[in-house]
Amino acid sequence: MAPPHHIQWVGGPEWARSHDHLASVSVVVSSGGRIFYIVDEGPIASVALPANWFLVARDAFNGVVLWKKPIGLWEGHLRGFRSGPVELPRRLVAVSERVFVTLGYGKPLTALDAATGDVVRTYQGTDGTLEIVYANDVLFLVMGEIDVAELARRRDASVPPR
């Protein structure tokens, strides 16, 4: 196997929101010829404008967007660059024809159909999922307390976390 020698396709967004704050792309995973990622598609004119988070599925061969799902409250986009949270990239897992994700902070674990983005199952009692691991046909979750009210306050006030 050799390193890539060319670009297969290029897809938007062309520009990220800021180089001083939380990355516009939180996580990227692939499975079954598809790429899944969580991205902030908020306006690039000013990082102070509200974030607009989506879970996006693309065809890995040609880059065509297959589907998009809005993400509710996510990490504050004004968080300093490389200042965490370290578990953020561990909230999206793709295995075969399933995508496992929390569709916002404090939301339960949801299984989506990888081809359509339709909800297959919402796992009861999984509110506060911080990390998702899939191994040997078993889902393992790291659970925790998420202060959704504090996160919403910081987001709405455009105040970076301490």
N, C-alpha and C positions, 0 to 999 in steps of 0.2 A: 504494500500500500504506500502511496506517495502523497505528499501534500497537494492541495488543490493548485491548479495552474490557471484557472480562469473563474470568472463569476458566472454562475448559472442564471441568476435573475437578481433584480434590485427592486425592493418594495418600500413604500413609505411607512411611517412618516420620514421625510427626508432629513429633518432637523430635530434634534432633541430640545427639550425646554430650557435646560441650563446645564452648564458644566460645573457649577458650584453647589448644586443641590442634588436631591435624590435622582438617580438615573430614571429616564423616561421609560426604560424597559426594565421591569422587575425580575423577570424570569423567562427563560426560553427552554422548552423541552421538545422532543420529537418522538413520534411513534407511528408506525403504519404508513409511512410516506407523507406524513403531515407534520407541520411545525405549529406549536402552540405557544403563545406568549402573552404576558400581561404588560400593557403599555398605557402610558398617559398620553392621550391625544388632545390634551388641553391646548389652548392657543399659545403659540411660540412668541407672540409679540411681547409678552411680559410674563416672567415666572410668577409674579404676584397674582396673576389671574387664576381662577379655580382649576384644579386638575379634573380630568375626565378619563377615568380608567376603564379599559376594556380587556376582556379575554378574547384573543383573536386566533383563528385557525387558518392556516394557509396550506396549500398544496406544496410540498417540499420540492417538487420537480420544477414547477413553473411559477410559483409564488402567488398564484391566484388566491384571493381571500375566499375561504369557504364559508365562514360565518364569524359573527362577532357577538359577544354578550357583554352588556354593561356590568361593570363591577361596582358594587356599592362603596361605602366608605373604605378607603385603602390607606396606606401609610401617607402621612403628610408629605407633599411634594417639596416643601421648603426645608425639609431635613437636610442637614449638611452632607456634602458629598462624602461617601464612605464612612458614614457615622451610624450605620445599621438601619434597621435591625437585621441581624445576621440570618434570622430564620425566614425572612421575606421570600427568598428564592425557593424555599422548601414548602410552599403552599400550592404548588401545581405539579401533578404527576400524570403522565400519559402512559398507558399500558394497552397495547393492542387496539381495541375499538372503544376504549373508555378513557375519559379524562376526569381526574379527581382534583377538585379545587374548592377553596372557600371563596364564595363570590362576594367577599367583603369582610372587614374586621368584625369578629364576633359572630359571623354567620356559620351555619353548620357545614359540614363536609357534603359536597354534592358530586354525584357521578353524572357525567354528561356523555351522550353518544358522540364519539369522535368525528363522525362524518357529518352530523347535522347540528350539533350543539344542543340538542333537546335534552332536558333533564330526565335521566333514567331513574335516579333515586336520590333522595335527601336523607342522610343518616341522622336519625333522632339522637339527641344527647351528645352531639359533637360540637355544640357552640363553643367557641374559644379555641378551636384547633389552631395550633401554631406551626406544626410541621406534619407532613404526610410522607410516609415511606411505604412502598409496596414491595413485598418479597414473598416468593413461594405462594402466590395466590392469597396472601393475607395483607390487609391494610393495617399499618401501625400508625398511631397518631400521638403526637405530643400535644397535650392540652394545657391551657393556662388561663389566667385571668386577663381579659382585655378590657381596658377602660374606654369603651366606645364613646361615652360622653366627653371625656377629656380629649380624645382624638378629634372628635367633631368640633369641639370648641377651638382647638388649635387650628384646624383646617379653616373654619369659618372666620376666624380672626386673622388668618394668614400669619400666625405666630409660629416661628420655628420651634421644635421641641428643645428642651433643655438638655 
